[in-house]
Amino acid sequence: MTDVDAVYSEARSWFEANWDPNRPLGEWWELLARSGWGFPSWPTRWFGKGLDGAAAKAAHRARADVGAFSAPAGIATMMVAPTLMELGTPAQQDAYLEGIATGRDVWCQLFSEPGAGSDLAGVQTKAVRDGDEWVVNGQKVWTSGGHYARYAILVARTDVDVPKHRGLSFFLLDMRQPGIDPRPLRQMTGDAEFNEVFLTDVRVPADHLVGEIGSGWNVALQILLHERSSLDADSDTGGGIMGDLDLAAPAGSFVGAAKQDDGMDAIAAASGDRAKQLLLECLDRAGRRDDPVARQRVVEVFSLIDIARYSGGRLAPSLGKLASTQLMRRVRDTALWLLGPGGTLSGADAPFDGLVTDMALMVPGLSIAGGTDEIQRNIVGERELGLPGEPRVDKDIAFKDVLQGTIR
Ligand SMILES: Cc1cc2nc3c(=O)[nH]c(=O)nc-3n(C[C@H](O)[C@H](O)[C@H](O)COP(=O)(O)OP(=O)(O)OC[C@H]3O[C@@H](n4cnc5c(N)ncnc54)[C@H](O)[C@@H]3O)c2cc1C
């Protein structure tokens, strides 16, 4: 038996012995975190098993085969936890990792601003030192889950006298304090998962800084690498549901849950085995299982899914993310093509309860979130292929001297 098989068997036995769909979600996540099987690739001292990629995937597969609900998913587990393990102080690790692993604390990401998305280094939200605290003022936007998050990771400018990449710092922020005003934004899906977040005289204790003062750009890059890796077409995230789930509800009620209010189920259905299953059901629904043209189109997507599975974790994160967004678009387009006019319906009367329509509306966002496809191509060109960099006229100028719109 290979190591991977042994891990699968051990994990499967544990899930068979411990999964109880009637157990409240909070208790189930607590148990998962203590066992290490929720985040098998995390170190053993931090709620994991220290397993490598293939073995960790085998553990996730064992969980899925038993039908057990997965560990907490989202910004906290995908991005904050790995970064705290790498760069956080022991006090920060003690304070936050447990709440993340047990799903008690939902986190959001306060990076993007109206004038700083792709050009993240251009953020204008300022943090000014005041004794043992920083005082933060500014505006963020596109903050997923900002209206219910307990904590946030924040990039803010702490020095305007140096070039833009060097004057940023990275903070952990308590979202439940005066001065934080999240305002939900309605998306084309009909949901309002995004927010503008206005920050007015928000206080951050000095020991909530991650890394050094002025090193925020490097910490943010580290976080974005984790974000892109988790969006890889075959990522090791365990396929959980993101959002603000009710910890008192039975864990079993979330297994295969149809539509969460953030449309993430549609995203989950656009890759891997769920996408294959969906396309087969679309073929049946369209009565085209024996149609060679339709079969050929579906088989092409199946091949891409298998290639993604093979290449998962082996590609540079930007390439993995690009592969993922392209694959999801192919799944979406093929499903819509097979459903015909039915693919334009939404709601309970639509095919698959509107899952494919949700997919059509959600998939474009993945080509933007975590850095757009164009930015990923720039990164691949410059860092992987060694092509000449883009002209960057503001790279060596103090931030206060850079033209912002029409003002300095
Ligand atoms: C689903 C989703 C979830 C998100 N969640 C969060 C979140 O939780 N927290 C957060 O902080 N942000 C979040 N974002 C915001 C996201 O990070 C930004 O939207 C993204 O970085 C792009 O920035 P922008 O919207 O300002 O577009 P811009 O940067 O203004 O880009 C506009 C267009 O110009 C292109 N472009 C820009 N610069 C270049 C260049 N140098 N070369 C080539 N093309 C270029 C872009 O590719 C794009 O097509 C989320 C976005 C989405 C869609």
The ligand as an SDF file (V2000), in Angstrom:
LIG
                    3D

 53 58  0  0  0  0  0  0  0  0999 V2000
  -15.5300   37.8730   -6.7920 C   0  0  0  0  0  0  0  0  0  0  0  0
  -14.5830   38.9430   -6.3070 C   0  0  0  0  0  0  0  0  0  0  0  0
  -14.2060   38.9670   -4.9700 C   0  0  0  0  0  0  0  0  0  0  0  0
  -13.3400   39.9810   -4.5230 C   0  0  0  0  0  0  0  0  0  0  0  0
  -13.0600   40.0060   -3.1880 N   0  0  0  0  0  0  0  0  0  0  0  0
  -12.2210   40.9650   -2.7310 C   0  0  0  0  0  0  0  0  0  0  0  0
  -11.9550   41.0470   -1.3220 C   0  0  0  0  0  0  0  0  0  0  0  0
  -12.5030   40.2910   -0.5160 O   0  0  0  0  0  0  0  0  0  0  0  0
  -11.1050   41.9850   -0.8890 N   0  0  0  0  0  0  0  0  0  0  0  0
  -10.4850   42.8570   -1.7530 C   0  0  0  0  0  0  0  0  0  0  0  0
   -9.6790   43.6560   -1.2800 O   0  0  0  0  0  0  0  0  0  0  0  0
  -10.7560   42.8380   -3.0730 N   0  0  0  0  0  0  0  0  0  0  0  0
  -11.6080   41.9080   -3.5800 C   0  0  0  0  0  0  0  0  0  0  0  0
  -11.9160   41.8830   -4.9180 N   0  0  0  0  0  0  0  0  0  0  0  0
  -11.3690   42.9210   -5.7840 C   0  0  0  0  0  0  0  0  0  0  0  0
  -10.3140   42.4380   -6.7630 C   0  0  0  0  0  0  0  0  0  0  0  0
   -9.1100   42.1000   -6.1180 O   0  0  0  0  0  0  0  0  0  0  0  0
  -10.1070   43.5560   -7.7830 C   0  0  0  0  0  0  0  0  0  0  0  0
  -11.3480   43.7580   -8.4400 O   0  0  0  0  0  0  0  0  0  0  0  0
   -9.0520   43.2070   -8.8060 C   0  0  0  0  0  0  0  0  0  0  0  0
   -7.7730   43.2030   -8.2220 O   0  0  0  0  0  0  0  0  0  0  0  0
   -9.0510   44.1850   -9.9990 C   0  0  0  0  0  0  0  0  0  0  0  0
   -8.9920   45.5010   -9.5650 O   0  0  0  0  0  0  0  0  0  0  0  0
  -10.0300   46.5990  -10.0950 P   0  0  0  0  0  0  0  0  0  0  0  0
  -11.4000   46.0500   -9.9370 O   0  0  0  0  0  0  0  0  0  0  0  0
   -9.6900   47.8800   -9.4290 O   0  0  0  0  0  0  0  0  0  0  0  0
   -9.7680   46.7090  -11.6690 O   0  0  0  0  0  0  0  0  0  0  0  0
   -8.6360   47.5750  -12.3790 P   0  0  0  0  0  0  0  0  0  0  0  0
   -7.3340   47.3440  -11.6750 O   0  0  0  0  0  0  0  0  0  0  0  0
   -9.1040   48.9600  -12.5020 O   0  0  0  0  0  0  0  0  0  0  0  0
   -8.5680   46.8870  -13.7940 O   0  0  0  0  0  0  0  0  0  0  0  0
   -9.4960   47.1950  -14.8430 C   0  0  0  0  0  0  0  0  0  0  0  0
   -9.0820   46.4140  -16.0890 C   0  0  0  0  0  0  0  0  0  0  0  0
   -7.7730   46.8550  -16.5060 O   0  0  0  0  0  0  0  0  0  0  0  0
   -6.8930   45.7390  -16.6140 C   0  0  0  0  0  0  0  0  0  0  0  0
   -5.5550   46.1390  -16.1780 N   0  0  0  0  0  0  0  0  0  0  0  0
   -5.2450   46.8810  -15.0910 C   0  0  0  0  0  0  0  0  0  0  0  0
   -3.9130   47.0190  -14.9850 N   0  0  0  0  0  0  0  0  0  0  0  0
   -3.3550   46.3360  -16.0330 C   0  0  0  0  0  0  0  0  0  0  0  0
   -2.0270   46.0940  -16.4580 C   0  0  0  0  0  0  0  0  0  0  0  0
   -0.9800   46.5830  -15.7820 N   0  0  0  0  0  0  0  0  0  0  0  0
   -1.8470   45.3160  -17.5500 N   0  0  0  0  0  0  0  0  0  0  0  0
   -2.9040   44.7990  -18.2400 C   0  0  0  0  0  0  0  0  0  0  0  0
   -4.1930   45.0050  -17.8930 N   0  0  0  0  0  0  0  0  0  0  0  0
   -4.4140   45.7590  -16.7890 C   0  0  0  0  0  0  0  0  0  0  0  0
   -7.4720   44.6940  -15.6630 C   0  0  0  0  0  0  0  0  0  0  0  0
   -7.0700   43.3770  -16.0340 O   0  0  0  0  0  0  0  0  0  0  0  0
   -8.9680   44.9010  -15.8430 C   0  0  0  0  0  0  0  0  0  0  0  0
   -9.4270   44.2320  -16.9800 O   0  0  0  0  0  0  0  0  0  0  0  0
  -12.8040   40.9350   -5.4120 C   0  0  0  0  0  0  0  0  0  0  0  0
  -13.1890   40.9040   -6.7570 C   0  0  0  0  0  0  0  0  0  0  0  0
  -14.0820   39.9410   -7.2010 C   0  0  0  0  0  0  0  0  0  0  0  0
  -14.5080   39.9560   -8.6380 C   0  0  0  0  0  0  0  0  0  0  0  0
  1  2  1  0
  2  3  1  0
  2 52  2  0
  3  4  2  0
  4  5  1  0
  4 50  1  0
  5  6  2  0
  6  7  1  0
  6 13  1  0
  7  8  2  0
  7  9  1  0
  9 10  1  0
 10 11  2  0
 10 12  1  0
 12 13  2  0
 13 14  1  0
 14 15  1  0
 14 50  1  0
 15 16  1  0
 16 17  1  0
 16 18  1  0
 18 19  1  0
 18 20  1  0
 20 21  1  0
 20 22  1  0
 22 23  1  0
 23 24  1  0
 24 25  2  0
 24 26  1  0
 24 27  1  0
 27 28  1  0
 28 29  2  0
 28 30  1  0
 28 31  1  0
 31 32  1  0
 32 33  1  0
 33 34  1  0
 33 48  1  0
 34 35  1  0
 35 36  1  0
 35 46  1  0
 36 37  1  0
 36 45  1  0
 37 38  2  0
 38 39  1  0
 39 40  1  0
 39 45  2  0
 40 41  1  0
 40 42  2  0
 42 43  1  0
 43 44  2  0
 44 45  1  0
 46 47  1  0
 46 48  1  0
 48 49  1  0
 50 51  2  0
 51 52  1  0
 52 53  1  0
M  END
$$$$
